Amino acid sequence: MANTDARVDMTEGAVAPRLFSLAWPLVLGNLLQTLYNLADVFWVGRVSPEAVAAVSLMFPLSWMFVSTAMGLTAATIALVSQHVGAGDDRRADEVVGQTTLLAIGVSVALAAVGLLARRPLLNWIGAEGVVFAEALAYIEVIFLTLPLTFLFFAFRASLQGAGDTRTAMWLVAASAGVNIVIDPVFILGFGPIPAMGTRGAGIATFISRALAAGAGIYVLVKGDWGIQLHLGDLRPNPAVLRTLVDIGYPGTLDGWARSFAAVAMAALVARFGPAATAAYGVGVRLMSVSWTVAGAVGQATATGVGQNLGADTPDRASRVAWTATGGTMAVLALAGAVVWFLPALAIRVFVTDAAVVEEGVSFLRITAPAWAAFGGLMVLQGAFRGAGDTRTAMGLSLLSRWGLRIPAAVVLAYSFTVVVPGVGPVSGLGLGPDGLWWAWTFGAVGSLVVGALWFLRGGWAEGVVDDEDGPGAVDSGGTAATTVEDDGPPTVDD
């Protein structure tokens, strides 16, 4: 029987302190992951510009893999937290086993396809000459790393669903520390180890993630951290696997859509020249700090909502969601106000070029007041995911980016006139880069309003686990009890 001392129980006690206990390790873990990613770029930058370009070209591809893993684990968090809230640790443990099996199967398949198609893939991305060679050396190792990455995501989501966010945070810290230490050894060479450039960066990543994944599996098998992996649960259970895929795939599609939206927005910005592009890059990096905080609170909210739905206390689940949303928005409103009053100072931390600073000041003056809206939306999406309603979370993301931000960016930033059938002539306002910045704010505020109204509608409170002993119930044989409600709430796109 698993020791539950590591868990944060969100079904009782004051909501705010327990949310904080869940969220701060996630915030720190996200920051450490950012440091992990920056280490590769820092040391590869000591090799050549082509090496940096090669690693940078891999970012969209890497994000698609991460999005796939995040989709699987969004389902794990929802199911584990709801079973734990219902007091059924055995069914939660079986979800962990099936998640591990699914993570291995999907990651091995992706790795195999990626290795077979690596050269055409790099040609499609646009890598050429030296950049192609450096990217190929890097990506060949990264594809081998995919199973380790997926396993660690599965481990982290399993513990998070049980209410333990600290154990994974310490393993992320250890993994990041190892990566930072051994990166220069394999990239630049040391002693008997030759300099391997980008391949060395991939090898350092492989080693550090192997250590993290191995430690994670040990933690799960030992079972002293609130959840346990039983080897018998690695036998395929079609009912649980279908549920994991059904709940998880919207999160994967969401991540892919965000990647494409980021590329589309960058292309729109690039048309206004290097100053606007540089200001956009710096401004987004500053905003990413708020996303790190809001994303972590959203993950904690997912756990809190899931546990309370499992415990059949939907009113408290709602209170968790609104407390997290309000608290996050208050913190980010304060941070946005500081940046709004000191925009030039914030931009000059990264760049001192006068034209870039001027454009960056405009970016921050327009977007900083909306930081609270960005954060509030991310937390509400976490609440929907904790309830297992990942389709609505995906719908809100699509609405924010593709439904509001990108269309508004085109209309506000560019001068044009087109005739829309049934509507008539539509003209762009031609505001230039400021129009792009206003589109960010419009997308954030509009989607937050829709998300809040949809949450108040209440369909999410049905949850996704069945308390009744049905065809999938856990019996002495250990088969799964997890089912998906057929009449869940429609998505925003409906």
C-alpha positions as CSV (number, residue, x, y, z in Angstrom):
1,M,0.0,0.0,0.0
2,A,1.4,3.4,-1.1
3,N,2.5,5.8,1.5
4,T,0.4,9.0,1.1
5,D,2.6,11.4,3.1
6,A,3.9,13.1,0.0
7,R,0.4,14.0,-1.2
8,V,-1.4,17.3,-0.9
9,D,-5.0,16.5,-0.3
10,M,-7.1,19.2,-2.0
11,T,-10.4,17.8,-0.8
12,E,-10.1,19.4,2.7
13,G,-8.6,22.3,4.5
14,A,-8.1,25.9,3.3
15,V,-7.9,26.0,-0.5
16,A,-5.3,28.7,-1.0
17,P,-2.4,27.3,1.1
18,R,-2.9,23.8,-0.4
19,L,-2.9,25.2,-3.9
20,F,0.3,27.0,-3.1
21,S,1.9,23.8,-1.8
22,L,1.0,22.1,-5.1
23,A,2.0,25.0,-7.3
24,W,5.4,26.2,-6.2
25,P,7.3,23.0,-7.0
26,L,5.6,23.1,-10.5
27,V,6.7,26.8,-11.0
28,L,10.3,25.9,-10.0
29,G,10.2,22.8,-12.1
30,N,9.2,24.8,-15.2
31,L,11.9,27.3,-14.6
32,L,14.5,24.5,-14.2
33,Q,13.2,23.0,-17.5
34,T,13.8,26.4,-19.1
35,L,17.4,26.4,-17.7
36,Y,17.8,22.8,-19.0
37,N,16.9,23.9,-22.6
38,L,19.1,27.1,-22.4
39,A,22.1,25.0,-21.4
40,D,22.3,23.3,-24.8
41,V,22.0,26.5,-26.7
42,F,24.6,28.2,-24.5
43,W,27.3,25.6,-25.0
44,V,26.5,24.9,-28.6
45,G,27.0,28.6,-29.2
46,R,30.6,28.0,-28.4
47,V,30.9,25.7,-31.4
48,S,29.5,27.7,-34.3
49,P,26.5,29.8,-35.5
50,E,25.6,26.9,-37.7
51,A,25.4,24.6,-34.6
52,V,23.1,27.1,-32.9
53,A,20.9,27.3,-36.0
54,A,20.7,23.5,-36.2
55,V,19.6,23.2,-32.6
56,S,17.1,26.1,-33.0
57,L,15.6,24.5,-36.1
58,M,14.7,21.5,-34.0
59,F,12.6,23.5,-31.5
60,P,9.3,23.3,-33.3
61,L,9.8,19.6,-33.9
62,S,10.8,19.0,-30.3
63,W,7.7,21.0,-29.1
64,M,5.4,18.7,-31.2
65,F,6.9,15.7,-29.4
66,V,6.5,17.4,-26.0
67,S,2.9,18.2,-26.9
68,T,2.2,14.6,-27.6
69,A,3.6,13.6,-24.3
70,M,1.7,16.4,-22.5
71,G,-1.6,15.2,-24.1
72,L,-1.1,11.7,-22.7
73,T,-0.2,13.0,-19.3
74,A,-3.2,15.5,-19.2
75,A,-5.4,12.4,-19.2
76,T,-3.3,10.8,-16.5
77,I,-3.6,13.8,-14.2
78,A,-7.4,13.9,-14.6
79,L,-7.9,10.1,-14.0
80,V,-5.4,9.6,-11.2
81,S,-6.6,12.7,-9.3
82,Q,-10.2,11.7,-9.6
83,H,-9.6,8.1,-8.5
84,V,-7.4,9.4,-5.6
85,G,-10.1,11.8,-4.6
86,A,-12.6,9.0,-4.6
87,G,-10.3,7.0,-2.3
88,D,-9.6,4.3,-4.9
89,D,-5.8,4.1,-5.0
90,R,-5.9,0.7,-6.7
91,R,-7.7,2.1,-9.8
92,A,-5.3,5.1,-9.8
93,D,-2.4,2.7,-9.8
94,E,-3.7,0.9,-12.8
95,V,-4.0,4.2,-14.7
96,V,-0.3,4.7,-13.9
97,G,0.5,1.3,-15.4
98,Q,-1.5,1.9,-18.6
99,T,0.0,5.4,-18.9
100,T,3.5,3.9,-18.7
101,L,2.6,1.3,-21.4
102,L,1.1,3.9,-23.7
103,A,4.0,6.2,-23.2
104,I,6.5,3.5,-24.2
105,G,4.4,2.4,-27.2
106,V,3.9,5.9,-28.6
107,S,7.4,7.1,-28.0
108,V,9.1,4.0,-29.5
109,A,6.8,4.4,-32.6
110,L,7.7,8.1,-33.0
111,A,11.4,7.4,-32.5
112,A,11.4,4.7,-35.2
113,V,9.5,6.8,-37.7
114,G,11.6,9.8,-36.9
115,L,14.9,7.9,-37.4
116,L,13.7,6.4,-40.7
117,A,12.5,9.8,-42.0
118,R,15.2,12.0,-40.5
119,R,16.8,13.2,-43.7
120,P,13.6,14.1,-45.6
121,L,12.3,15.7,-42.4
122,L,15.4,18.0,-42.2
123,N,15.0,18.8,-45.9
124,W,11.4,19.8,-45.3
125,I,12.3,22.0,-42.4
126,G,14.9,23.8,-44.6
127,A,18.2,22.7,-43.2
128,E,21.1,23.0,-45.7
129,G,24.8,22.5,-45.8
130,V,26.6,22.6,-42.5
131,V,23.3,23.3,-40.7
132,F,21.9,20.1,-42.2
133,A,24.9,18.0,-41.0
134,E,24.8,19.5,-37.5
135,A,21.0,19.1,-37.2
136,L,21.3,15.5,-38.4
137,A,23.9,14.7,-35.7
138,Y,21.7,16.2,-33.1
139,I,18.3,14.8,-34.1
140,E,19.6,11.2,-34.4
141,V,20.3,11.2,-30.7
142,I,17.2,13.1,-29.7
143,F,15.0,10.5,-31.4
144,L,16.6,7.9,-29.2
145,T,15.9,10.0,-26.2
146,L,12.1,10.1,-26.9
147,P,11.1,7.0,-24.8
148,L,13.0,8.4,-21.8
149,T,11.3,11.8,-22.2
150,F,7.8,10.2,-22.4
151,L,8.5,8.0,-19.4
152,F,9.5,11.0,-17.3
153,F,6.3,12.8,-18.3
154,A,4.3,9.8,-17.4
155,F,6.0,9.6,-14.0
156,R,5.5,13.3,-13.3
157,A,1.9,13.3,-14.2
158,S,1.2,10.2,-12.1
159,L,2.6,11.8,-9.0
160,Q,1.0,15.1,-9.7
161,G,-2.4,13.5,-10.1
162,A,-1.9,12.0,-6.6
163,G,-1.0,15.4,-5.2
164,D,2.8,15.1,-5.1
165,T,4.5,17.8,-7.1
166,R,7.8,18.0,-5.1
167,T,9.3,14.7,-6.0
168,A,9.3,15.3,-9.7
169,M,10.6,18.8,-9.1
170,W,13.7,17.5,-7.4
171,L,14.3,15.0,-10.2
172,V,14.0,17.8,-12.8
173,A,16.5,19.8,-10.7
174,A,18.9,16.8,-10.6
175,S,18.5,16.2,-14.3
176,A,19.1,19.8,-15.2
177,G,22.1,19.9,-13.0
178,V,23.6,16.9,-14.7
179,N,22.9,18.2,-18.1
180,I,24.5,21.6,-17.4
181,V,27.7,19.9,-16.0
182,I,28.2,17.3,-18.8
183,D,27.1,19.5,-21.7
184,P,30.5,21.2,-22.2
185,V,32.2,17.8,-21.7
186,F,30.5,16.2,-24.7
187,I,30.0,19.4,-26.8
188,L,33.5,20.8,-26.5
189,G,35.4,17.7,-25.4
190,F,37.3,17.0,-22.2
191,G,40.2,14.6,-21.6
192,P,39.6,11.3,-23.5
193,I,36.1,12.5,-24.6
194,P,36.4,14.2,-28.1
195,A,34.4,17.3,-29.0
196,M,31.2,16.2,-30.6
197,G,29.3,19.5,-31.2
198,T,25.6,19.1,-31.6
199,R,25.8,15.3,-31.2
200,G,27.4,15.9,-27.9
201,A,24.5,18.1,-26.8
202,G,22.1,15.3,-27.8
203,I,24.2,12.7,-25.8
204,A,24.2,14.9,-22.7
205,T,20.4,15.2,-23.0
206,F,20.1,11.4,-23.4
207,I,22.2,10.8,-20.2
208,S,20.5,13.3,-18.0
209,R,17.0,12.2,-19.1
210,A,18.0,8.5,-18.7
211,L,18.9,9.3,-15.1
212,A,15.6,11.1,-14.5
213,A,13.5,8.4,-16.2
214,G,15.3,5.7,-14.2
215,A,14.8,7.5,-10.9
216,G,11.2,8.1,-11.8
217,I,10.5,4.5,-12.6
218,Y,12.2,3.5,-9.3
219,V,9.9,5.9,-7.4
220,L,6.8,4.6,-9.0
221,V,7.7,0.9,-8.5
222,K,8.7,1.5,-4.8
223,G,5.4,3.2,-4.2
224,D,6.3,5.3,-1.2
225,W,5.4,8.6,-2.8
226,G,1.6,8.4,-3.0
227,I,1.2,6.2,-6.1
228,Q,2.6,2.9,-7.3
229,L,3.4,1.1,-10.5
230,H,2.6,-2.6,-10.4
231,L,4.2,-4.7,-13.0
232,G,1.0,-6.6,-13.5
233,D,-0.7,-3.4,-14.6
234,L,1.5,-3.2,-17.7
235,R,-0.7,-5.8,-19.4
236,P,-2.7,-3.9,-22.0
237,N,-6.2,-2.9,-20.8
238,P,-8.2,-1.7,-23.9
239,A,-10.8,0.2,-21.8
240,V,-8.2,2.3,-19.9
241,L,-6.0,2.8,-23.0
242,R,-9.0,4.1,-25.0
243,T,-9.9,6.5,-22.2
244,L,-6.3,7.8,-22.0
245,V,-6.3,8.4,-25.7
246,D,-9.8,9.9,-25.8
247,I,-9.0,12.4,-23.0
248,G,-5.4,13.0,-24.1
249,Y,-5.6,13.6,-27.8
250,P,-7.1,17.1,-27.5
251,G,-4.1,18.2,-25.5
252,T,-1.8,16.9,-28.1
253,L,-3.7,18.7,-30.9
254,D,-3.7,21.8,-28.8
255,G,0.1,21.8,-28.5
256,W,0.5,21.3,-32.2
257,A,-1.9,24.2,-32.9
258,R,0.0,26.4,-30.6
259,S,3.2,25.6,-32.4
260,F,1.8,26.5,-35.8
261,A,0.2,29.6,-34.3
262,A,3.5,30.8,-33.0
263,V,5.1,30.3,-36.4
264,A,2.2,32.1,-38.1
265,M,2.4,35.1,-35.7
266,A,6.2,35.3,-36.1
267,A,5.7,35.4,-39.9
268,L,3.2,38.3,-39.5
269,V,5.7,40.2,-37.3
270,A,8.6,39.6,-39.6
271,R,7.0,41.6,-42.4
272,F,7.6,44.8,-40.4
273,G,11.3,44.4,-40.3
274,P,14.1,43.4,-37.8
275,A,13.3,46.0,-35.1
276,A,9.7,44.7,-34.8
277,T,10.8,41.1,-34.9
278,A,13.5,41.6,-32.2
279,A,11.1,43.6,-30.0
280,Y,8.5,40.8,-30.4
281,G,11.1,38.1,-29.5
282,V,12.1,40.1,-26.3
283,G,8.5,40.9,-25.4
284,V,7.4,37.2,-25.7
285,R,10.4,36.1,-23.5
286,L,9.3,38.6,-20.8
287,M,5.7,37.3,-21.1
288,S,6.9,33.7,-20.8
289,V,7.7,34.3,-17.2
290,S,4.0,34.9,-16.6
291,W,3.1,31.8,-18.6
292,T,5.5,29.8,-16.4
293,V,3.7,30.8,-13.3
294,A,0.2,30.5,-14.8
295,G,0.9,27.2,-16.4
296,A,2.1,25.7,-13.1
297,V,-0.9,27.0,-11.2
298,G,-3.1,25.6,-13.9
299,Q,-1.5,22.1,-13.4
300,A,-2.0,22.4,-9.6
301,T,-5.6,23.4,-10.3
302,A,-6.1,20.3,-12.5
303,T,-5.1,18.2,-9.6
304,G,-7.3,20.0,-7.1
305,V,-10.4,19.9,-9.4
306,G,-9.8,16.3,-10.2
307,Q,-9.5,15.2,-6.6
308,N,-12.6,17.0,-5.6
309,L,-14.7,15.6,-8.4
310,G,-13.5,12.2,-7.4
311,A,-14.5,12.9,-3.9
312,D,-17.9,14.1,-5.2
313,T,-17.5,17.7,-4.0
314,P,-18.0,19.7,-7.2
315,D,-18.6,22.9,-5.2
316,R,-15.2,22.7,-3.7
317,A,-13.7,21.9,-7.1
318,S,-15.3,25.1,-8.4
319,R,-13.8,27.0,-5.4
320,V,-10.4,25.6,-6.2
321,A,-10.7,26.8,-9.8
322,W,-11.8,30.3,-8.9
323,T,-9.4,30.8,-6.1
324,A,-6.5,29.8,-8.4
325,T,-7.8,31.9,-11.2
326,G,-8.3,35.0,-9.0
327,G,-4.9,34.6,-7.2
328,T,-3.0,34.1,-10.4
329,M,-4.7,37.1,-12.1
330,A,-3.9,39.3,-9.1
331,V,-0.2,38.4,-9.1
332,L,0.2,38.8,-12.9
333,A,-1.8,42.1,-12.8
334,L,0.8,43.4,-10.4
335,A,3.7,42.1,-12.5
336,G,2.1,43.6,-15.6
337,A,1.7,47.0,-13.9
338,V,5.4,47.0,-13.0
339,V,6.4,46.3,-16.6
340,W,3.9,48.8,-17.9
341,F,5.5,51.6,-15.8
342,L,9.1,50.5,-16.6
343,P,8.9,49.1,-20.1
344,A,12.2,50.5,-21.5
345,L,14.1,49.1,-18.5
346,A,12.6,45.7,-19.0
347,I,13.5,45.7,-22.7
348,R,17.1,46.9,-22.1
349,V,17.8,43.9,-20.0
350,F,17.9,42.0,-23.4
351,V,18.8,44.6,-26.0
352,T,19.9,48.2,-26.2
353,D,19.3,49.1,-29.8
354,A,17.2,52.3,-29.8
355,A,14.7,51.1,-32.5
356,V,14.1,47.8,-30.8
357,V,13.7,49.4,-27.4
358,E,11.1,51.8,-28.9
359,E,9.1,49.0,-30.5
360,G,9.5,46.9,-27.4
361,V,8.1,49.7,-25.2
362,S,5.0,49.8,-27.4
363,F,4.6,46.0,-27.2
364,L,4.7,46.0,-23.4
365,R,2.5,49.0,-23.0
366,I,-0.2,47.3,-25.0
367,T,0.2,43.7,-23.8
368,A,1.2,44.0,-20.1
369,P,-2.3,45.0,-18.9
370,A,-3.5,41.7,-20.4
371,W,-1.0,39.5,-18.5
372,A,-3.7,38.8,-16.0
373,A,-6.1,37.6,-18.7
374,F,-3.4,35.3,-20.2
375,G,-2.9,33.8,-16.7
376,G,-6.5,33.5,-15.9
377,L,-7.2,31.6,-19.1
378,M,-4.4,29.2,-18.5
379,V,-5.7,28.4,-15.0
380,L,-9.2,27.8,-16.2
381,Q,-7.9,25.5,-18.9
382,G,-6.1,23.6,-16.1
383,A,-9.5,23.3,-14.3
384,F,-11.1,21.9,-17.4
385,R,-8.3,19.4,-17.9
386,G,-8.5,18.3,-14.3
387,A,-12.2,17.5,-14.9
388,G,-11.2,15.5,-17.9
389,D,-12.8,18.0,-20.3
390,T,-9.7,18.4,-22.4
391,R,-11.8,19.3,-25.5
392,T,-13.0,22.5,-24.0
393,A,-9.4,23.4,-22.9
394,M,-8.3,22.8,-26.5
395,G,-11.2,24.8,-27.8
396,L,-10.3,27.8,-25.7
397,S,-6.7,27.6,-26.9
398,L,-7.8,27.5,-30.5
399,L,-10.2,30.3,-30.0
400,S,-7.5,32.5,-28.3
401,R,-4.9,31.9,-31.1
402,W,-6.7,31.0,-34.3
403,G,-10.1,32.4,-33.7
404,L,-9.2,35.8,-32.3
405,R,-5.5,36.6,-32.2
406,I,-4.3,35.8,-35.7
407,P,-7.4,37.2,-37.6
408,A,-7.3,40.3,-35.4
409,A,-3.6,40.7,-36.2
410,V,-4.2,40.6,-39.9
411,V,-7.2,43.1,-39.7
412,L,-5.5,45.5,-37.3
413,A,-1.9,45.5,-38.6
414,Y,-2.3,45.5,-42.4
415,S,-3.9,47.8,-45.0
416,F,-6.1,45.9,-47.4
417,T,-9.6,45.6,-48.8
418,V,-11.3,42.3,-49.6
419,V,-14.9,41.4,-50.5
420,V,-16.4,38.8,-48.2
421,P,-19.4,37.0,-49.7
422,G,-22.5,37.9,-47.8
423,V,-20.7,40.6,-45.8
424,G,-19.3,43.0,-48.3
425,P,-15.9,44.8,-48.4
426,V,-13.7,44.4,-45.3
427,S,-10.7,46.7,-44.8
428,G,-7.7,46.3,-42.6
429,L,-6.9,49.2,-40.3
430,G,-3.2,49.4,-41.1
431,L,-2.0,50.1,-37.6
432,G,1.4,48.4,-38.2
433,P,3.1,46.5,-35.4
434,D,0.8,48.0,-32.8
435,G,-2.0,46.2,-34.5
436,L,-0.2,42.9,-33.8
437,W,0.3,43.8,-30.2
438,W,-3.4,44.7,-29.8
439,A,-4.3,41.4,-31.3
440,W,-2.5,39.6,-28.4
441,T,-4.5,41.5,-25.9
442,F,-7.8,41.0,-27.8
443,G,-7.2,37.3,-28.0
444,A,-6.4,36.9,-24.3
445,V,-9.3,39.0,-23.0
446,G,-11.9,37.6,-25.4
447,S,-11.0,33.9,-24.7
448,L,-10.9,34.5,-20.9
449,V,-14.4,35.9,-21.0
450,V,-15.6,32.9,-23.1
451,G,-13.7,30.4,-20.8
452,A,-15.2,31.9,-17.6
453,L,-18.7,31.8,-19.0
454,W,-18.2,28.2,-20.2
455,F,-16.9,27.2,-16.7
456,L,-19.9,28.8,-15.0
457,R,-22.1,26.7,-17.3
458,G,-21.0,23.8,-15.1
459,G,-21.0,20.7,-17.5
460,W,-17.4,20.0,-16.5
461,A,-18.5,19.0,-13.0
462,E,-19.6,15.6,-14.2
463,G,-16.0,14.3,-14.3
464,V,-14.7,11.3,-16.2
465,V,-14.6,8.4,-13.8
466,D,-17.4,6.1,-12.9
467,D,-18.1,5.4,-9.2
468,E,-20.3,2.4,-10.1
469,D,-18.9,-1.1,-10.6
470,G,-19.5,-1.6,-14.2
471,P,-17.9,-3.5,-17.0
472,G,-14.6,-1.8,-16.4
473,A,-14.6,-1.9,-12.6
474,V,-11.6,-3.1,-10.7
475,D,-12.2,-6.5,-9.4
476,S,-9.9,-9.1,-7.9
477,G,-8.4,-9.5,-11.4
478,G,-7.4,-5.9,-11.4
479,T,-9.2,-4.8,-14.6
480,A,-9.9,-1.1,-15.2
481,A,-12.9,0.9,-14.0
482,T,-12.2,4.0,-15.9
483,T,-14.9,5.2,-18.3
484,V,-15.7,8.3,-20.3
485,E,-19.0,10.0,-19.9
486,D,-20.8,10.0,-23.3
487,D,-22.7,13.2,-22.7
488,G,-19.9,15.5,-21.7
489,P,-20.1,19.3,-22.4
490,P,-19.6,20.4,-26.0
491,T,-16.4,22.3,-27.0
492,V,-16.2,25.9,-27.8
493,D,-16.1,25.1,-31.5
494,D,-19.7,23.7,-31.2
